[in-house]
Amino acid sequence: MSSPAKLTGIFVAHSGKAGQLKALLVGMVPPSRAEPGNLRYDVWQDEAQPDRFITDELYKDGTAISAHHQSPHYKDYLSRIPDLADRTALVLTPIEVEEAR
């Protein structure tokens, strides 16, 4: 059985671009959530630093992430991000933790 895979994106908007960045990230929600392998896709804004945004994505497996990265909406997003923000992308896998008995 394959493990779920998580993507976390950290974005810091370039000066004067926070509104455009927020619109782009929020616009990614509906098509990304509609992908067959998507389990979660949320956008967060940092209360302490309002020009910083986080995407919290969960996919059923690495194949679903690969499909996401091939989607037209992802390719459009990827072409626009460099003009709007500095981006850090993390691809994460779960660590199995044994339940206490």
Phi, psi and omega per residue, in radians:
M1 nan 2.380 -3.137
S2 -1.463 2.725 -3.122
S3 -1.625 2.638 3.008
P4 -1.117 2.726 3.126
A5 -2.245 2.447 -3.064
K6 -2.047 2.420 2.999
L7 -2.017 2.346 3.020
T8 -2.213 2.187 3.087
G9 -1.942 2.376 3.090
I10 -2.070 2.159 -3.045
F11 -2.216 2.290 3.018
V12 -2.066 2.008 -3.074
A13 -1.113 2.467 2.983
H14 -1.186 2.777 -3.091
S15 -0.881 2.196 3.102
G16 1.341 0.099 -3.050
K17 -1.936 0.102 -3.069
A18 -1.040 -0.719 -3.138
G19 -1.117 -0.752 3.114
Q20 -1.159 -0.713 3.125
L21 -1.101 -0.818 3.136
K22 -1.015 -0.781 3.136
A23 -1.074 -0.738 3.126
L24 -1.099 -0.834 -3.104
L25 -1.135 -0.761 3.121
V26 -1.126 -0.622 3.102
G27 -1.152 -0.374 3.106
M28 -1.343 -0.315 -3.027
V29 -1.089 -1.013 -3.060
P30 -1.024 -0.848 -3.119
P31 -1.204 -0.547 3.138
S32 -1.249 -0.731 3.107
R33 -1.132 -0.452 -3.130
A34 -1.379 -0.198 3.133
E35 -1.153 2.457 -3.075
P36 -0.977 -0.623 -3.084
G37 -1.638 0.061 -3.110
N38 -1.452 2.293 3.089
L39 -1.876 -0.375 -3.101
R40 -2.878 2.483 3.046
Y41 -2.684 1.858 -3.112
D42 -2.240 2.664 3.088
V43 -2.086 2.357 -3.120
W44 -2.183 2.604 3.060
Q45 -2.092 2.317 -3.120
D46 -1.231 2.156 3.130
E47 -1.154 -0.613 -3.091
A48 -1.413 -0.447 -3.126
Q49 -2.396 1.502 -2.990
P50 -1.086 -0.207 3.078
D51 -1.611 0.148 3.099
R52 -1.923 2.290 -3.114
F53 -2.220 2.665 3.122
I54 -2.230 2.365 2.936
T55 -1.849 2.389 -3.115
D56 -2.126 1.886 -3.017
E57 -2.173 2.459 3.087
L58 -2.333 2.302 -3.121
Y59 -2.184 2.725 -3.076
K60 -1.161 -0.448 3.120
D61 -2.987 3.135 -3.135
G62 -1.118 -0.534 3.100
T63 -1.106 -0.673 3.110
A64 -1.163 -0.627 3.070
I65 -1.138 -0.758 3.116
S66 -1.037 -0.737 3.114
A67 -1.110 -0.721 3.092
H68 -1.014 -0.773 -3.114
H69 -1.199 -0.262 3.094
Q70 -1.687 -0.088 -3.079
S71 -1.253 2.608 3.109
P72 -1.039 -0.679 -3.120
H73 -1.182 -0.611 3.090
Y74 -1.200 -0.763 -3.139
K75 -1.080 -0.688 3.083
D76 -1.113 -0.833 3.105
Y77 -0.974 -0.836 -3.084
L78 -1.092 -0.588 3.128
S79 -1.286 -0.425 -3.075
R80 -1.656 -0.449 -3.056
I81 -0.994 -0.774 -3.070
P82 -0.983 -0.518 3.124
D83 -1.390 -0.287 -3.027
L84 -1.859 -0.527 -2.972
A85 -2.810 2.813 2.876
D86 -1.497 2.393 -2.997
R87 -2.238 2.359 2.968
T88 -2.113 2.188 -3.139
A89 -2.020 2.273 3.119
L90 -2.048 2.272 3.016
V91 -1.893 2.091 -2.960
L92 -2.107 2.567 3.015
T93 -2.115 2.601 -3.078
P94 -1.248 2.661 3.003
I95 -1.839 2.144 3.134
E96 -1.233 2.255 3.125
V97 -2.101 2.148 -3.140
E98 -1.277 2.339 3.129
E99 -1.193 2.472 3.077
A100 -1.188 2.517 -3.131
R101 -1.798 nan nan
